[in-house]
């Protein structure tokens, strides 16, 4: 059973930066990709960024990027120039053998 644990959320002013962490319970090389999603009340989760096993990064926001620490089995979401509309619960996700694994989420609140 893969476990993902997010951390690093909090309250930040607009224009600020925040880095979220996702700690995995096993070697992240076992995962084809690790993705970050976010969700606001009443809306579906949306993909924010992901990194695949080869290191390729895809991000829907040029203000956001992803990095990883293989030794720590961790993936990070670096968010810059934050906006109030970035306020959401951010989730870490991976898919193994067509099964999705999610962390518990971490709240990010951006004040104007």
N, C-alpha and C positions, 0 to 999 in steps of 0.2 A: 504494500500500500504506500504509494507516494504521498508525502506530505510537503506542503508548501506553506511557508509562514512569511507574511508580509510585515514590514515595520517601516517606520520613518515618517508616517503621516503626521499631520498637525495643522496648525493655523499659521498662515503666512500672508503677508501683505501683497497686493497686486504689484507685479514687477519683480518679485523676489524669486528665489530658487529653492528647490527641495529635491532631495534624493530619496527614493524609496528603495527598500531592500526586499528581496525575495530569497529566503533560505530554503533549500531543498534537502530532503531527507536522504538523498542518494546522489551519486555522481551525475552531474548535469550533462555529461557526455552521453548518458543513456537517453536523453531527450532529443528528439529531432529539432524542437524549438521550444523556447519559453516566451510567453507573451504576457503583455500587460493589457488589461482591460479596465474600463471604469464604468460606473453606473450611478445615475442620479435617480431619485424617487420617481416612479412612474414611467421610467424609460428602460429600454433594453440595454444590456451591457454592450459597450462598443470597444472595438480594438483600438488601442493607443499606439503600441509599438511591440515589436518582437525581434528576437535574435535567434538565428538557427545554429545548428551544431557547427556549421562551417564558419560562423562569425558574421554572417550577413545580417544587417540590421534593416528593418523596415519600420518606418514611423509615419503616422498620419499627420504629425505636427513637426515642423522643423525646429520647434522650440524644445522638443523632447528627443532624447536618445537613450540607448540601452548599452550597458556594458556588463561584463561578467567576470567573476573571479572563480576560476576552475578549482583552485585549491580549497576555497571556502564553500564550494557548491552553492554559489549565490549569484543572483542576477540583480542588476540595479536599473532603476528608471530615473534618469536625470531630467528634471523639469526646470526650464528656465523661463524668465519673463512671464511668470504665471498671471493668469487672468481670473476674475471671479467666476467665469464660466467653466473653469477647470475644476471647480469644486465638485467633488464626487467621492465615492468609495472606489479605491483602486485595488484591483485583484491581479494576482499572479496566476498563470494558467499554463498547463502543458497537456499534451495529448499523447497517450501511449496506447498503441494497439486499439485505436478508435475510442478510447475512454478518456474523458476529460477529467482533469484534476484541478481543483481550485483551492486557493488559500482562503482565509477567513476575511480578507480585505483590510484595508487601512484607510481611514478617513483623511481626506485632504480638503481643507477649507481655505479659500483665498478671499481675503477681505479687500474691499475697494477703498 
